Amino acid sequence: MMTKKCAIIFLAGEGGHFEQARRLYHSLKLSEQNEIIIFTDVLNKNIDEKLKHEVLGPLRDKDGFNAIGAFYYFFIACKLTISYCYQYNVSIISTGPGISLIPSLIVKALGGKVIHIETWSRFYTKSGAGKLMYFIADKFYIQNKELSSIYPKGIYAGRL
């Protein structure tokens, strides 16, 4: 019986979330044997061409909730995540935001590992994604020491 190759899916929204994922990817010494994929909410031209890039679409618009956009995100997120889980042993590294929830739940349900890094812009309040990812993630990292009082199981890792 053949063993599936490992894949790491980086989940990163636009802006600062993407910048954190980009910095983390470049700082990690990832094995060439791992397939590296990045899921984002919008097309990003600053992605390393060696990476597979999948666009999930936004979970919600900046102007508020959009049911059609949310349904599209949900459908694409489920389809792509399950497809990659079928092909690979998948682990997740999330820098947020909300687009990380569905892929993380699927990977976790299928036995994969989930790591979440709470955004560097948070000092005293939880992010929307962080509130849920705290319970989903196998490892939950915080980038500001001030967050340790509201995320007691969070692991302080400093800034990316």
SENUMI-808475 format. One line per 10 residues: number of its first residue (from 1); their letters; for each residue z, y, x of N, C-alpha, C, CB. Coordinates in steps of 0.05 Angstrom, whole numbers, plus 5000, padded with zeros to 4 digits. Last residue first. Glycine has a CB too. Example, Ala and Ser with C-alpha at 12.3 -4.5 7.8 and 13.67 -1.06 7.14 Angstrom:
# residues 2
2> sa> 5142 4955 5257 5143 4979 5273 5157 5001 5258 5114 4988 5282  5156 4886 5264 5156 4910 5246 5156 4934 5264 5181 4911 5226 .
//
This chain:
# residues 160
160> lrgayigkpy> 5270 5753 5127 5246 5741 5138 5232 5762 5155 5228 5729 5117  5341 5761 5137 5315 5770 5128 5292 5755 5141 5312 5800 5132  5390 5708 5128 5380 5733 5139 5352 5739 5128 5379 5732 5169  5412 5665 5103 5392 5660 5124 5382 5685 5137 5369 5644 5112  5464 5636 5069 5455 5661 5081 5436 5654 5104 5478 5678 5090  5456 5597 5014 5459 5595 5043 5447 5621 5055 5444 5569 5054  5493 5593 4953 5471 5604 4968 5477 5602 4998 5465 5632 4960  5536 5581 4923 5525 5559 4938 5500 5567 4954 5517 5537 4918  5548 5632 4900 5567 5619 4918 5556 5596 4934 5591 5610 4903  5520 5683 4884 5507 5657 4889 5525 5642 4909 5477 5660 4900 .
150> issleknqiy> 5553 5727 4884 5541 5719 4858 5525 5693 4860 5523 5741 4848  5570 5730 4937 5590 5731 4915 5579 5723 4888 5603 5759 4913  5524 5731 4967 5541 5707 4968 5562 5707 4947 5554 5705 4996  5496 5779 4967 5490 5760 4946 5509 5735 4945 5462 5751 4948  5509 5805 5014 5522 5814 4989 5518 5795 4966 5511 5841 4982  5476 5785 5053 5503 5774 5051 5516 5781 5025 5520 5783 5075  5409 5770 5037 5429 5792 5040 5457 5780 5035 5423 5815 5020  5380 5726 5028 5373 5742 5051 5391 5766 5055 5344 5752 5048  5394 5658 5011 5396 5687 5005 5391 5702 5031 5425 5694 4993  5368 5596 4989 5374 5614 5010 5375 5643 5000 5353 5612 5033 .
140> fkdaifymlk> 5380 5535 4967 5377 5562 4956 5387 5581 4978 5393 5566 4929  5356 5470 4960 5367 5490 4978 5360 5517 4968 5355 5486 5008  5338 5450 4912 5355 5433 4929 5369 5450 4950 5339 5411 4942  5335 5488 4852 5329 5484 4880 5349 5466 4894 5329 5511 4894  5355 5495 4800 5333 5477 4804 5331 5469 4834 5306 5490 4795  5394 5534 4800 5401 5508 4790 5379 5487 4795 5406 5510 4760  5367 5577 4822 5393 5570 4833 5401 5542 4825 5414 5590 4825  5325 5587 4788 5319 5571 4812 5345 5563 4826 5302 5587 4832  5348 5621 4750 5341 5593 4743 5337 5576 4768 5315 5593 4726  5360 5667 4778 5379 5657 4758 5374 5628 4751 5379 5674 4733 .
130> gagsktyfrs> 5313 5678 4806 5336 5668 4820 5357 5656 4802 5349 5690 4836  5279 5701 4768 5273 5674 4778 5297 5662 4792 5249 5676 4799  5307 5749 4761 5302 5731 4738 5296 5703 4748 5278 5742 4722  5357 5760 4811 5330 5763 4801 5327 5744 4777 5309 5758 4823  5423 5788 4808 5406 5764 4809 5378 5772 4799 5417 5741 4793  5450 5842 4847 5442 5829 4822 5423 5806 4827 5429 5850 4803  5458 5863 4897 5481 5861 4879 5475 5848 4852 5493 5888 4875  5410 5858 4927 5436 5860 4940 5459 5853 4922 5439 5888 4952  5342 5843 4935 5366 5840 4918 5391 5842 4936 5365 5814 4902  5299 5842 4967 5304 5867 4954 5329 5866 4937 5280 5876 4937 .
120> wteihivkgg> 5288 5791 4985 5303 5809 5003 5310 5836 4990 5286 5814 5028  5297 5738 4937 5283 5761 4947 5301 5780 4964 5271 5777 4925  5317 5674 4956 5321 5697 4938 5311 5722 4952 5351 5700 4930  5279 5619 4963 5290 5641 4979 5292 5666 4961 5272 5647 5004  5285 5550 4950 5280 5577 4940 5294 5597 4958 5290 5580 4910  5257 5487 4953 5272 5507 4967 5265 5534 4955 5266 5506 4998  5255 5422 4929 5250 5450 4922 5269 5467 4939 5253 5455 4892  5224 5357 4934 5245 5376 4942 5236 5405 4936 5252 5373 4971  5206 5309 4882 5202 5326 4905 5225 5344 4911 5176 5342 4902  5211 5280 4835 5225 5270 4859 5221 5287 4884 5217 5243 4864 .
110> lakvilspil> 5190 5300 4789 5175 5278 4801 5187 5270 4828 5146 5286 4805  5224 5343 4778 5224 5320 4760 5210 5295 4772 5211 5328 4733  5207 5377 4820 5235 5366 4820 5236 5342 4802 5254 5388 4810  5156 5389 4803 5160 5376 4829 5187 5363 4830 5157 5396 4852  5168 5415 4754 5151 5391 4755 5156 5375 4780 5121 5399 4753  5199 5459 4770 5210 5439 4751 5194 5413 4752 5210 5450 4723  5162 5486 4803 5187 5475 4815 5199 5454 4796 5207 5498 4819  5121 5501 4767 5115 5482 4789 5141 5470 4801 5099 5496 4811  5154 5536 4733 5141 5511 4723 5134 5492 4746 5116 5519 4707  5174 5578 4771 5191 5561 4754 5178 5534 4746 5199 5576 4730 .
100> sigpgtsiis> 5143 5613 4799 5154 5590 4813 5168 5569 4795 5173 5599 4835  5132 5657 4770 5111 5637 4772 5121 5611 4785 5087 5648 4786  5176 5693 4777 5176 5673 4755 5154 5652 4756 5173 5688 4729  5162 5704 4845 5180 5708 4823 5178 5686 4802 5174 5735 4809  5190 5665 4899 5191 5677 4873 5164 5691 4867 5213 5697 4870  5186 5636 4943 5197 5663 4947 5197 5679 4921 5182 5678 4969  5193 5567 4952 5188 5589 4934 5201 5615 4944 5199 5583 4906  5166 5509 4971 5181 5532 4982 5173 5556 4965 5174 5536 5013  5166 5441 4952 5161 5469 4945 5178 5487 4962 5167 5474 4915  5131 5380 4966 5155 5396 4968 5147 5425 4962 5169 5393 4995 .
90> vnyqycysit> 5098 5320 4947 5099 5349 4947 5128 5359 4949 5087 5360 4921  5057 5274 4968 5086 5277 4965 5091 5306 4968 5103 5258 4985  4993 5278 4933 5011 5281 4956 5040 5277 4948 5007 5309 4968  4965 5269 4885 4952 5265 4911 4971 5263 4934 4932 5287 4915  5001 5281 4845 4987 5255 4843 4975 5248 4871 4965 5256 4822  5014 5332 4858 5035 5312 4859 5023 5284 4858 5055 5315 4837  4966 5359 4846 4975 5357 4874 4997 5335 4877 4985 5384 4884  4967 5352 4790 4945 5342 4806 4953 5339 4835 4921 5362 4804  5014 5380 4776 5012 5351 4771 4990 5338 4788 5008 5345 4741  4997 5432 4791 5021 5419 4803 5020 5389 4800 5047 5430 4791 .
80> lkcaiffyyf> 4952 5441 4759 4950 5441 4788 4973 5427 4801 4948 5470 4798  4974 5436 4705 4951 5421 4714 4949 5419 4745 4925 5434 4704  5016 5474 4705 5021 5446 4700 4998 5429 4711 5024 5440 4670  4988 5522 4716 5010 5513 4733 5016 5484 4730 5036 5530 4726  4951 5524 4673 4942 5521 4700 4964 5511 4719 4931 5548 4710  4988 5528 4628 4968 5507 4630 4959 5502 4659 4944 5514 4612  5018 5575 4642 5031 5549 4638 5011 5526 4641 5044 5549 4610  4976 5614 4645 4993 5608 4668 5005 5580 4665 5015 5629 4672  4959 5613 4591 4940 5606 4613 4956 5599 4638 4922 5631 4619  5006 5630 4566 4995 5604 4560 4976 5595 4582 4980 5604 4533 .
70> agianfgdkd> 5010 5682 4588 5031 5663 4592 5022 5634 4587 5056 5669 4575  4963 5706 4567 4967 5703 4596 4988 5682 4603 4975 5730 4608  4975 5703 4512 4952 5689 4522 4954 5685 4553 4926 5706 4516  5022 5735 4509 5023 5707 4502 4999 5692 4513 5023 5704 4471  5052 5777 4551 5025 5773 4540 5023 5743 4534 5002 5783 4559  5104 5824 4561 5095 5797 4555 5068 5796 4542 5116 5783 4537  5090 5881 4604 5106 5865 4585 5094 5838 4581 5107 5880 4559  5064 5905 4645 5069 5921 4621 5085 5906 4600 5042 5930 4609  5055 5866 4682 5074 5887 4689 5082 5904 4665 5062 5905 4711  5052 5804 4645 5040 5828 4656 5061 5848 4664 5020 5841 4636 .
60> rlpglvehkl> 5073 5739 4666 5075 5762 4648 5061 5785 4661 5104 5768 4640  5050 5703 4700 5067 5693 4678 5071 5714 4657 5095 5683 4688  4983 5711 4723 5011 5721 4720 5025 5708 4696 5010 5751 4715  4951 5656 4757 4951 5677 4737 4980 5687 4733 4938 5668 4710  4948 5619 4797 4959 5611 4771 4955 5631 4749 4988 5604 4774  4904 5602 4846 4913 5625 4830 4922 5615 4803 4891 5647 4827  4911 5572 4909 4907 5568 4880 4919 5592 4865 4921 5541 4870  4886 5556 4970 4897 5578 4954 4891 5573 4925 4886 5606 4963  4899 5523 5030 4887 5521 5003 4901 5542 4986 4890 5492 4990  4892 5553 5094 4908 5545 5071 4891 5542 5046 4931 5565 5066 .
50> kedinknlvd> 4861 5574 5132 4867 5546 5134 4881 5535 5110 4884 5541 5159  4859 5629 5124 4836 5613 5114 4841 5583 5116 4811 5620 5128  4915 5662 5101 4903 5647 5123 4882 5628 5112 4926 5631 5139  4904 5715 5056 4914 5688 5060 4899 5675 5084 4911 5671 5035  4890 5764 5036 4905 5763 5062 4916 5735 5068 4927 5783 5061  4869 5766 4986 4850 5763 5008 4864 5761 5035 4831 5786 5007  4890 5735 4929 4900 5750 4952 4881 5745 4975 4929 5743 4959  4892 5734 4859 4877 5729 4883 4886 5747 4905 4846 5733 4877  4958 5724 4832 4933 5738 4833 4918 5731 4859 4938 5769 4832  5000 5688 4838 4993 5697 4811 4967 5712 4810 5015 5714 4800 .
40> tfiiienqes> 4993 5630 4880 4999 5658 4875 4992 5665 4846 4984 5676 4895  5007 5576 4920 5002 5584 4892 5011 5613 4890 5018 5565 4872  4981 5546 4977 4997 5569 4967 4988 5574 4938 4993 5595 4984  4991 5489 5017 4978 5501 4994 4994 5525 4986 4974 5481 4970  4980 5444 5069 4994 5469 5061 4978 5483 5039 4999 5488 5085  4994 5379 5087 4975 5396 5073 4990 5421 5063 4961 5381 5048  5017 5357 5150 5023 5367 5123 5000 5383 5112 5049 5385 5123  5001 5348 5200 4998 5326 5181 5004 5335 5153 5016 5303 5189  5016 5389 5231 4987 5388 5223 4982 5366 5202 4969 5384 5248  5079 5414 5213 5063 5392 5224 5034 5395 5214 5075 5365 5216 .
30> lklshylrra> 5100 5480 5224 5093 5459 5205 5075 5439 5218 5081 5470 5180  5143 5518 5244 5127 5500 5259 5120 5476 5242 5141 5491 5287  5147 5583 5214 5153 5554 5214 5133 5539 5231 5152 5543 5185  5124 5633 5214 5147 5628 5232 5155 5598 5233 5171 5644 5222  5083 5633 5177 5076 5638 5205 5100 5632 5224 5067 5666 5209  5113 5624 5130 5092 5605 5138 5086 5609 5168 5067 5609 5122  5144 5672 5129 5157 5646 5132 5136 5625 5142 5169 5637 5105  5105 5711 5121 5122 5712 5145 5134 5685 5150 5143 5733 5142  5085 5694 5071 5067 5696 5094 5083 5696 5120 5050 5722 5092  5130 5699 5038 5118 5673 5042 5100 5673 5067 5102 5665 5017 .
20> qefhggegal> 5137 5755 5041 5158 5737 5050 5147 5709 5056 5181 5735 5030  5090 5772 5017 5095 5780 5045 5117 5762 5057 5104 5809 5047  5096 5754 4965 5075 5743 4981 5081 5748 5011 5048 5754 4973  5139 5786 4949 5142 5757 4948 5121 5744 4966 5139 5747 4919  5117 5838 4953 5138 5830 4972 5142 5800 4972 5163 5843 4965  5054 5823 4925 5072 5843 4937 5091 5831 4956 5087 5858 4916  5054 5767 4878 5042 5788 4894 5063 5806 4907 5023 5805 4877  5091 5705 4887 5078 5726 4871 5066 5747 4890 5098 5738 4851  5087 5641 4912 5092 5669 4919 5077 5688 4900 5085 5675 4948  5102 5580 4937 5099 5595 4912 5106 5624 4917 5117 5582 4889 .
10> fiiackktmm> 5073 5531 4977 5087 5557 4977 5081 5571 4950 5078 5575 5002  5078 5464 4981 5066 5485 4964 5085 5510 4967 5064 5476 4934  5062 5415 5025 5081 5436 5020 5067 5458 5004 5094 5448 5046  5052 5345 5026 5042 5372 5021 5065 5391 5015 5022 5372 4997  5040 5283 5059 5058 5304 5049 5044 5331 5045 5082 5307 5068  5001 5227 5036 5005 5249 5055 5025 5269 5042 4979 5262 5063  5025 5165 5012 5013 5191 5007 5020 5210 5030 5020 5202 4980  5012 5102 5040 5032 5123 5035 5017 5149 5031 5052 5125 5058  4982 5044 5012 4980 5068 5028 5002 5088 5020 4952 5080 5026  5000 4977 5017 5000 5000 5000 5000 5025 5018 5024 5000 4981 .
//
